[in-house]
Amino acid sequence: MKYLIVFIGGGLGSALRYFIGRYLNNTILTIPYGTLLVNILGSFLIGIMLGLTLKNNVVTENQTLLLVTGFCGGFTTFSAFAFENSTFIKNGDYINFITYSLGTLMIGILAVFLGLFLVK
């Protein structure tokens, strides 16, 4: 049942991401504003949902699976990245914050180039 909940949330998040990206990402502009928007919104939503869960258990486990793991995960994986980094900062773990942030960005970009190179 939990997998179905994550699946439904992920599908809804992915569909909304596609819709926003289709209308806001413009190949003429240098910044993909649709992607930027979903990353920021996803981070905001995961912060609200996990904050409610941690603060006073207002959100059930199934709601967290649907909205955080499913919807935010499908909407953008950047939301999980942002939350994990906020935890590093909150805990004063700046070394892991810098390592994780730079590593994710640099390795992620290199992985895209590697994938493009391998497909050529």
Contacts in CASP RR format, 6 or more apart in sequence:
PFRMAT RR
TARGET T0000
AUTHOR 0000-0000-0000
METHOD contacts of the structure
MODEL  1
MKYLIVFIGGGLGSALRYFIGRYLNNTILTIPYGTLLVNILGSFLIGIML
GLTLKNNVVTENQTLLLVTGFCGGFTTFSAFAFENSTFIKNGDYINFITY
SLGTLMIGILAVFLGLFLVK
2 62 0 8 1.000
2 65 0 8 1.000
5 62 0 8 1.000
5 65 0 8 1.000
5 66 0 8 1.000
5 70 0 8 1.000
6 65 0 8 1.000
6 66 0 8 1.000
6 69 0 8 1.000
6 70 0 8 1.000
7 70 0 8 1.000
8 66 0 8 1.000
8 70 0 8 1.000
9 66 0 8 1.000
9 67 0 8 1.000
9 70 0 8 1.000
9 71 0 8 1.000
9 74 0 8 1.000
10 70 0 8 1.000
10 71 0 8 1.000
10 73 0 8 1.000
10 74 0 8 1.000
10 75 0 8 1.000
11 70 0 8 1.000
11 74 0 8 1.000
12 71 0 8 1.000
13 70 0 8 1.000
13 71 0 8 1.000
13 72 0 8 1.000
13 73 0 8 1.000
13 74 0 8 1.000
13 75 0 8 1.000
14 74 0 8 1.000
14 75 0 8 1.000
16 38 0 8 1.000
16 75 0 8 1.000
17 38 0 8 1.000
17 74 0 8 1.000
17 75 0 8 1.000
17 76 0 8 1.000
20 34 0 8 1.000
20 37 0 8 1.000
20 38 0 8 1.000
21 32 0 8 1.000
21 34 0 8 1.000
21 35 0 8 1.000
21 37 0 8 1.000
21 38 0 8 1.000
23 34 0 8 1.000
24 32 0 8 1.000
24 33 0 8 1.000
24 34 0 8 1.000
24 37 0 8 1.000
25 32 0 8 1.000
25 33 0 8 1.000
25 34 0 8 1.000
25 35 0 8 1.000
26 33 0 8 1.000
38 75 0 8 1.000
38 76 0 8 1.000
38 78 0 8 1.000
39 76 0 8 1.000
39 78 0 8 1.000
39 79 0 8 1.000
39 82 0 8 1.000
41 75 0 8 1.000
41 76 0 8 1.000
42 72 0 8 1.000
42 75 0 8 1.000
42 76 0 8 1.000
42 78 0 8 1.000
42 79 0 8 1.000
43 76 0 8 1.000
43 78 0 8 1.000
43 79 0 8 1.000
43 82 0 8 1.000
43 83 0 8 1.000
45 67 0 8 1.000
45 71 0 8 1.000
45 72 0 8 1.000
45 75 0 8 1.000
45 79 0 8 1.000
46 68 0 8 1.000
46 72 0 8 1.000
46 79 0 8 1.000
46 80 0 8 1.000
46 82 0 8 1.000
46 83 0 8 1.000
47 79 0 8 1.000
47 83 0 8 1.000
47 86 0 8 1.000
49 59 0 8 1.000
49 63 0 8 1.000
49 64 0 8 1.000
49 67 0 8 1.000
49 68 0 8 1.000
49 72 0 8 1.000
50 64 0 8 1.000
50 68 0 8 1.000
50 83 0 8 1.000
52 58 0 8 1.000
52 59 0 8 1.000
53 59 0 8 1.000
53 64 0 8 1.000
53 68 0 8 1.000
59 67 0 8 1.000
72 79 0 8 1.000
72 80 0 8 1.000
73 79 0 8 1.000
73 80 0 8 1.000
81 104 0 8 1.000
84 100 0 8 1.000
85 97 0 8 1.000
85 100 0 8 1.000
85 101 0 8 1.000
88 94 0 8 1.000
88 96 0 8 1.000
88 97 0 8 1.000
88 100 0 8 1.000
89 97 0 8 1.000
END
